[in-house]
Amino acid sequence: MARFQVAPIFGNEMVLQRGKNICVFGTGEDGTIIRAELCGFTTSCVITNGRWSVVFPPMGACRYMNMVVTDTETGEFVHFSNVAIGEVWLAGGQSNMELELEKCEGGEEALANDSTKDVRYYKFPKVTLADPDHAEQLEKTAWTTFANRDAARHWSAVAYFCAKEMSEHLGVTVGIIECTRGGTSASCWLDRDYSRGGAQVYFNEYDAYLEGKTVEEAIAEYREYEKYQSAWDSKVEEFLKTNPGASQAEIEAACGESKFPGPHAPCNPRSPGVLFDSVVKFICPYTLGGVLWYQGESDEVHPHAYYTLMTQIIRNWREAWHDDTMPFVLGQLQMYAGNDPDGEAWCLIREAQMRIYDTIKNTGIAVLTDCGERDNLHPADKRPVGHRFAMQALDIVYGGCDGAFAPALKSAIWRGDTVELQFSNARGGFKVNGEPTGFEICGEDGVYHPAYADVSGERIFVTAEDILNPCGVRYLWRNYAKVTVFSAFDLPLAPFRITK
């Protein structure tokens, strides 16, 4: 039996990050001396406390390389072929990042006609540490190329379209590491040690549920839920065949109550911290170019905590990767009516996402408000989403992607009964589809009323009848609203609110 193992994420056809120190790691018997060779460089280390890691110096982009890791005493080695050095981005989040290429609009066309040679993919398996086959599933998982259409059809559509554009623009191989799980709060991806302030509410709820239960009891309850929910899903599938477009209320009236996301348990991927322990720890510290993060829908239950939660995730991951400037590109939530189109939970999350971009270095934001569908939580067209993620990554990391950023409120000037709004990223002025709707003004009573918006070049002037002393302005402050104002580069004006 070999005295060392290379972490499962390393494999044939993998992509390693150019321009940064390349970390290669694994496990093994203490005292074993490991030697690793790549592109003419050799580095070594001694296994300590069951773990080892070596670091190669930064390298330029290349393809068709080999990497060899050897036990210097026994001569046993592991050989990896067709290794590329290019760009490596982690695609993280929940179901809209998870949505597969074969299920998106234009996906089958892309699978049939694209000749994408320089995108490679690693899709982390859907297991938790509490699942008995966690290690087995990791060993089975491999890097794949787009030429393997059976694998590519299950790639994240957003990540694929983003990586394809980045590869074509940069002329290098782009590797995506997908770490997604539908219905997950950001708290699922956070190390418990980083739960602070508002982020702690999720872990407090988790602890309250587990109080008085053993781990075995909690897991047994979750397994019972899985059986129930699987049967429920089958009923729903049959019901929708004859009742397409049925509402959630109609579905539950016919099929019974959905119990998603199930009880808290260490094997429930939607419990806080579980996916950090089960996924992130097994990827880290694989050297990354950055993170593409499309998530937030499931945090509508605690929208006021989202800013703290995401700032802690960024800090947590940057420290775990030993990369204080690791880029994060956030996808700002699309429009979605759900059961509360006039609600503000998603507005608060969008606001938190913009605040993260405004306050944390090396972050980007892809404004996606116009990429939603009123009654579809998973809008089908992921091509513009992938394009906007690519523009953000290309601009904040590599520079020179003109028009990458959506216009966003910069300042307000209060002029009597009129508010003059000034914007960043508004070069070339605005395009308006029909009338500019979605603007509201409030007076001293704080009650908002629809406002008239006069779009003039790079500025917008707003007024409202009977409000002589405006005290606040907001735009698209609804879970779902029509998007009408765009930049000269066809990106939607980002939602905002501001008070005097």
N, C-alpha and C positions, 0 to 999 in steps of 0.2 A: 504493500500500500504506500502511495506517495506520501512524503513527509510534509508536503505543502499543497495548497490549493489556491488558484487564482480566483478572485471574486467572480461570480457568474456573469456579471455584466460585461466582462471582457470576452471577446470571441472573434472568430473569423468574420471578416467584412465589417468590423467595428470602425467607428470614426473617433479619432482622438483630436483634442482641441489644439489648433495652431496658436502660436504667439504667446502661450502661457506655459508655465511648468506643467508637465504631464505626470499625474500621480497614478501609479499602478499599485494595486494592493491585493491582499488576500489573507488567508489563515494558514496555520500549520503548527508543527512541533517546535517548541522553544529550542533555540540554539542552532537551528538549521540556517545555513548561509544561502541566501537567494541572490542569483545574478540575473539581471534582465538586460536584453539587447534590443535596440530599436534604431534604425536609420544610422548605423555606425556608432551610436553611443552605447556605452555600457555603464551600468550602475548596480550597486549591490547593497544588501542589508542583512541583519540577523533577526530571525523571528523572535519576538519578545512578547510574553503574555498571550501567546496564541495568535498574534497578528503581525503582519509585515506590510511595509509600503516602501516603494522606491520612487524617486522623482527624476524624470528626464528634463533636460533644459528645453526652453521654448524652441519650436521648429516652425519652418514654413510649410505651406500646403504641399501635399504630395499624395500619390496613390500607389496602390499595388505594393505596399511594404509588408515586411514580416516582423513579428515580435516573438522573441524566445525568452522564456523564463525557466531558469535551471537551478536545481539543487546541486551546489558545487561539490558536495562530497559524493553523492551517489551517481551524479550525472543524469538523473531523471529530469526530463524537461517537458514543457508545454509549448507548442508552436502555434502561433496565430498567423493566418495568411490573409492576403488581400486587405490589409489594413490601410485606411486612408487617414491623413491628417488634414483637417479642414475646420469646420464650425460644428460645435455640438451644443444644442439647445434642449433644455428640458421643457416639455409641454405638460403643464399641470392644471388641475382643476376638476370640474364636475362634468355633467352630461353634455353640455354644449361643446366642450373641448373633446370629450370622449366620442361624440357622434362620428360614426365610421364613414369612410369615403364612399362605400357602396350605397349608403343610405342618404347621401346628400344630393341636392340638385346639381346635376352635371357630373356626379361622381362616376357613374357607369361610362359616360363619354370619356372622362379622363382616363379611366382604367383601360378603355379600348384604344385610345388614340395617343395618349401622352407617351413620349419616349424619354422619360426622365432617368438619366443615367447616374446622376450625382446626388441622389437623396437616399439615405439609409436609415433604418428604423429599429429601435428596440422598444418593445411594448411590455412593460412590467406586468406580470400575471396578476389576476384578480384574487389574491389570497392574503390572509393575515397571518401573523405569527402564531395565532391560536389554532390555525388550521393544520391538521397533521401532515398535509402534503406541501407545506410552504417551501421547504428546501428542495423537494422533488420538482415542483413547478419552476423554481428558479433555474435549476439545472437544465430543464427542457427548453428554456427561453433562449432565443438566439437573435442576433442581428440579421435583418433581411434587407434586400434591395427591392426597388420598384419592379424589377424584372420578374420577381416572384409575385405574380398578380394575386394568387390565393392568399398571400399574407397582406399585400398592399391594400386589398379591399377592406381590411379591418383596421387600417391606420386611421388616426384622427384626421378628419377632412381639413379642419383648420390648420393643424400642424403640417399636413402635406402641402397645401397650397402656399403656406408661409415658407416652408423649406425649399420648395421648388423655385419660388421667386428669389429667395436669398441666394440659392446656388447659381441661378442664371445671372444674377447681378454681380456676384463676387467671383464667379468662375472657379469655385472650390466645391468639394464634397461637403454636404450638410448632413449631419446626423441628428436625429430626433430621439430623445428618450421620453417615452410617454408614461406619465404617472397620473392617471385619472381614475375617478370613481364617481358615478352618477349619484346625485343626492347628498354629496358630502359638504358639510360646513368647512370653512377654512380651518376651524379648530381641529379637525381630524388630522391635518397635516402639520400640526404644531407640537413640538416637544413640550411636555408638561412643565418642565423647568422654566419655560419662557412665558407661561400664562400669567399675565399681569393685568391689573385693572379690569377693564371691561372684558378682556379675553378670558378672565378666570370664571366667568359665569357658566361657561360650557362645562368646565371641569367640576365646578360645584354641583351642577345638575347630575353629572355622571356619578360623583361620589354619593350623592343623596340616594340615587337609585340603587347603588350597590351596597348601601349600608345594611348590615345584617345578613348579607348573602355571601356564600362562598363563590370563588371563581367558577367552580364546577356547576353550581346552581345557576349562575348567570348565563353560562354557556348553554346549559340545557334549555333555559327559557328562550334563548335566541334560536336554538335549533328547532324548537316547536313553532316559533314564529315563521321560520323559513318554510316549514311544511305548509303552514296555513297560507302564507303569502304566495307560494308557488301554485297552490290550488286556486287561489283567488285570481292570479294572473291568467291562468288557463280559462277560467270562467269569463274574464273580461275579454280575452282574445276571441272567444266564441260569440260573445254578446256583440262585439263591435263589427263582426262580419255582417250582421243583419241590422245593426244600428250605428252606422258610421257617423261620426261627428257628435255622438252622445256626450252630454256634459258629465262632469265628475259626480254630481248629485244623482243623475239618471243611472250611471254605472253602479254606484254603491246601492241604489235602491233595488237594482236587479241582481247584483252579485254579492252583496254584503259589504261590510266595512273594510276598507284598506287599512292595514295596520302598519304600513310603511312609516318610518324607517326601522321599526322594530325596537325591542328593548335594548338598553345599554348592556354591552358585554364586551370582553376583550376580543371576541371574534366578530363583532359588528363593525364593519369598516366605517360606519357613520357615527361611531363613538369618538369623542375627542382624544387626540394623541395616537390613536390606533394605527393610522396610516403613516405617521412619522416613524413609529417603531417598526412597522411591517414593510414599508417601502423605502422611505427616504434614507434610513440608515443603511440600506443595502445598495443604494446608488452613490451616496456620499462616501469619499470625496472625489468621485470621477470628475475630472476637470471639465468645466462647462464654459461656454461663451456667454450664457445667460439663461433666463427663465421666461417662458411665455405662460401667463397665468390668466385663465378664463374661468372665473368662478364668482360666486356671490349670491346666486339665487336662493340657496338653502339657508343663508344667513339672514333672511328677512324676518326671522323670529326674534333676532337681537340686532337690528340694524344700527343702533347707536354704538354697539361694541365693535363694529367692523373696522373702523380706522385703527383702533388699538390692536385688534386681532391681526390685521395684515401687516402693520408695522413690526409686530413681534415675529411674524413668520419671516419677513425679510431679514430682520436681525438674526433670528435663529438660523436660517439657512446660510446666510453669509458667514456666520461664525463657524457653522458646521463644515463649510467648504473652505474655510480659511481664506476667504476672498471678500474683503470689506467693500469692494465696489462692484460685485457681481450684478450685472444688469437684470432688472425685472421689468417686463412689459405687461401691463394690466389691460384686460379687455373690459371697458366700461359697459355695464349691463345694457342690453337692448330693451326696447319697449315691449311690455307684455301685460295684458289686461288681467289674466287670471280671474280670481273671484272678486277682485277689488281694483278696477281700473283707475278709480280716482284716489286710491290710497297713496301713501308716501313712503312705504318701507323701501321700495326699490330706489326711490329718489334719494333717500338717505344713504343707501349703499353707493349709488353713483357719485354722490357728493363726497363720500369718504374716499372713493377711488381717485377722484380728481385731487383731493387734498393730499393723498399719498404722493401722487405725481408732483404736486407743488412743493412738498416739504422734504422728500427723501431723494438724495442724490442717486444718479444712475437708474432712474425709473422712467418708463414711458407709459403712455396711455393711448390705447386704440379706442376711439369713441365709436360706439356701435349702435346708437339709439335708433338709427334708421334701418338696422339689420334685423329687426324683430318682426313678429307676426302677432296680431292682436290676441288670438286664442291658441297659439302654439308655443309652448315653452321651449321647443327645440326647432327654431326656424331652419328651413331646409337649405337655404343658399349660404354655404360657408365660404364661397370664393372671395367675396369682399372682406369677410372677417380675416381670412388668412392674409389677404393683401395688406390690410391695415396693420396687422401684427408685423408683417415683413417690413413695411415702411418704417415702423417705429424702431425695430431692431437695427435696420440698416442705418437709420439716422443717428440714434443715440450711441451706437457702438462704432460705426464705420464712417459716419458723416456723409453729407452730400446728397441726401434723399429729399429733393425739393417737394414741399407741400405735404410732408409726412404728418404734421400735427393739425388737428382740428382747431378751429377758432374757439377761444375760451375767454370768458369775461376777465378783463384786466382792471377796470375801474369804472366808477359811476360818478357823474357830476350832477348834482341836484340843482336844477334851475327852475325855481317856481313850481309850476304844475307839471314840468317836464323833466324827465331823467335822461341824460345823455350817457349812453353806454359805450365804452371803449374796449377793444378786444386785442388780444395777442393772436398771432397766426391768421390775420385777416387781410394779408396783402392781396391786392386785387379786388377787394370788396366782397360782397355777398351775392349769392344767387338765391332767389326766392321762388319756390314752387307754389304758384297761386298767391294767396294772401299770407303775410307772416303771422301765423297764429302761435299760441302757447305762451304769450307774454301776459303777465299779471302785475298789478300794482296794488299796494295797500296804503291806507292812510294811518293816522295815529291810532286807530282802533285795531290795527293788525289784521283786518279782514281783507282778503285779496279779491280783486275784481278784474275781469278781462281788460286788457289794455290794447290800445292802438299802437302799432309799431311802424315808424317811418325809417326805412332802411336807406341810408345815405352814405355811399362809399363804404368806408371801413367802420362807420359808426351807426348806431341804431338809437333813435329817439323814441321814448315811450311816454304815453299819456293815457289817462283814463277819465271818463266823464265823471264829474262831481268830486274828483279827488284833487283838491287844490294844493295840498301839502303832502306829496308822496313821501312815505317813510320806508318803503321796501319794494323791491322788484324781484320777480322770479320768472324763470323760463323752463317750460316743460316739467313743471313740478307735479307730475302724475306718474303712477306706475305705467300707464299707457297714454300716449298722446300722439297726435299727428306731427311729423317732423317736416318742417317747411323751409328752414333757413340753412343754407350750405355755403361753404367757402368757394372761392374760385377754383379750388382743386377738388370740389365735389365731396368734401367731408362735412358732416353735420355740425352745426353750432352746438357746443357742449351745454348741457343743462346747468343752471346756476340759480342761486338766490343771494341777494345782498340787501342789507338794511342800512339806513342812514346813520 
